[in-house]
Amino acid sequence: MSIAAIGHELNTASGEDIARHLALCDDSFEPALSSRVNLRAYAMKIESNAERFEAWSGNALAGLVAVYLDRERSRAYVTNVSVLPALGSQGIATALLRRCILHAHVAGVAQVALEVGVHNLPAIALYKRLGFTSASTDGATHNMTFDLRSWNP
């Protein structure tokens, strides 16, 4: 299936949709997401508190980027980037992240930040291609940022 055949939405997924999606993507995280969080509780937190950029394939949530906007600190924090494994390498994560960055820019925040496991080389490469830079590392995770102050979409 091509990215053109996948529908893109904003904030339509239910907590159950998100939990099901995260369970299907669990092994794609480094380390597995379920080793760090309760997937159901995390899905409900995302549903309640995050802006969600969603890719749908039929009735299945195919891709998800979730971001918390902190307007007081002029910062957006990406808490989740996931794509169903069967639909990987089709540009879904790239398209959703671009929408997320534009949304943060329009919201007036100065920076988009995220954390990624140091061993998740495909994700690190994706973030760098989009313009994120490494801010710091603690040995297990890279903290990366995208500066919106000088960005011109």
Secondary structure, 3 states (H helix, E strand, C coil): CCHHHCEEEECCCCHHHHHHHHHHHHHHCCCCHHHCCCHHHHHHHHHHHCEEEEEEECCEEEEEEEEEEECCCCEEEEEEEEECHHHCCCCHHHHHHHHHHHHHHHCCCCEEEEEEECCCHHHHHHHHHHCCEEEEECCCEEEEEEECCCCCC
